[in-house]
């Protein structure tokens, strides 16, 4: 069964759909780690999630796809823009 982005009332849920070869995925995980944010990483290759399936799940077909509290924010560029604008902390 594939994991979906589900909000738990006790803590912030962050899910990153990634691939092992993906540099922007590493950058996104580094940014979140530096902020002390725990996340669940789903490697689309290990989980056999096709790009088409990823798009159905998240609305995007590229990696990373990042979900915060059941809201898909997009990829690393979107995450970085949220960080630079100060809006990321409000989501977390």
C-alpha positions as CSV (number, residue, x, y, z in Angstrom):
1,X,0.0,0.0,0.0
2,X,1.4,3.4,-1.0
3,X,1.8,6.0,1.6
4,X,-0.2,9.2,1.2
5,X,0.2,12.5,2.8
6,X,-1.8,12.4,6.0
7,X,-1.8,15.0,8.7
8,X,-1.4,13.9,12.3
9,X,-2.6,16.4,14.9
10,X,0.3,15.7,17.2
11,X,3.1,16.9,14.8
12,X,3.9,18.3,11.4
13,X,4.0,15.6,8.7
14,X,6.5,16.1,6.0
15,X,6.8,13.7,3.1
16,X,9.4,13.9,0.3
17,X,9.1,11.8,-2.8
18,X,12.6,11.4,-4.1
19,X,15.1,9.4,-6.1
20,X,18.7,8.4,-5.1
21,X,20.3,10.2,-8.0
22,X,18.4,13.5,-7.5
23,X,20.5,16.5,-6.4
24,X,17.5,18.8,-5.6
25,X,16.2,16.0,-3.4
26,X,19.5,16.1,-1.4
27,X,19.2,19.9,-1.1
28,X,15.6,19.7,0.1
29,X,16.5,17.0,2.7
30,X,19.6,19.1,3.8
31,X,17.5,22.2,4.3
32,X,14.9,20.3,6.4
33,X,17.6,18.6,8.4
34,X,19.3,21.9,9.1
35,X,15.9,23.2,10.4
36,X,15.5,20.1,12.6
37,X,12.4,18.9,10.7
38,X,11.7,15.2,10.6
39,X,10.4,13.9,7.3
40,X,9.4,10.6,5.7
41,X,11.3,10.0,2.5
42,X,9.7,7.8,-0.2
43,X,12.2,6.8,-2.9
44,X,10.0,6.4,-6.0
45,X,12.4,3.9,-7.6
46,X,12.6,1.6,-4.6
47,X,8.8,1.9,-4.2
48,X,8.2,1.4,-7.9
49,X,6.2,4.6,-8.3
50,X,6.2,5.7,-11.9
51,X,6.3,9.4,-12.9
52,X,2.7,9.0,-13.9
53,X,1.7,7.6,-10.5
54,X,3.7,10.4,-8.8
55,X,1.8,13.0,-10.7
56,X,-1.5,11.4,-9.7
57,X,-0.4,11.4,-6.0
58,X,1.2,14.9,-5.9
59,X,0.3,16.9,-9.0
60,X,3.9,16.9,-10.1
61,X,5.9,14.4,-12.1
62,X,9.4,15.4,-11.1
63,X,11.4,14.8,-7.9
64,X,11.4,15.9,-5.3
65,X,7.8,16.4,-4.5
66,X,7.3,17.7,-1.0
67,X,4.2,17.5,1.1
68,X,3.7,19.5,4.4
69,X,0.6,18.7,6.5
70,X,-1.3,17.2,3.6
71,X,-0.5,20.2,1.3
72,X,1.8,19.5,-1.7
73,X,4.1,22.5,-2.0
74,X,6.0,21.3,-5.1
75,X,9.7,20.7,-5.4
76,X,13.0,22.1,-4.0
77,X,12.6,25.4,-5.7
78,X,9.2,25.9,-4.0
79,X,10.6,24.8,-0.7
80,X,13.6,27.2,-1.0
81,X,11.2,30.1,-2.0
82,X,9.1,29.4,1.1
83,X,12.3,29.4,3.3
84,X,13.6,32.6,1.8
85,X,10.3,34.4,2.2
86,X,9.9,33.3,5.8
87,X,6.8,31.3,5.1
88,X,8.3,27.9,5.6
89,X,8.5,28.3,9.4
90,X,4.8,29.1,9.5
91,X,4.0,25.8,7.7
92,X,6.2,23.9,10.1
